[in-house]
């Protein structure tokens, strides 16, 4: 009997990616020494086109992979492509938070701070890995059934 646990893992990964779009992955802290103002803004993936495109493409690939249960190699390939898109998101998040953002006013000091939303990408990778393992298990099970006939 085939275990369809990978569908649950893919649904979990989709939910995590959708949450990543709206939960802040970092914060921008603006310090203005002249007026002694302190302002903090959240950085969300939905506000960055460089994060929005790979995140939406990953969600589309994961959603498509759910319906490719009859073609396990294709489903496995879509999970790998989704993991690559999530990896692109991880790279952009790390770049934005380590390179920092700059203000046009040289008197304003801009810093970035880490937020919790970036951990959702790691959780998505774990869910995709588990889905990949589930698909591999199903493929092995089908091969063993074919040998018994």
ABEGO torsion letter per residue (X at the ends): XBBAAAAAAAAAAAAAAAAAAABBABBBBBBBAAAGBBBBBBBBAAABAAAAAAAAAAAAAAAAAAAAAABAAAAAAAAAAAAAAAAAAAAAAAAAAAAEBBBABAABBBBBBBBAAAAAAAAAAAAAAAAAAAAAAAAAAAAAAAAAX
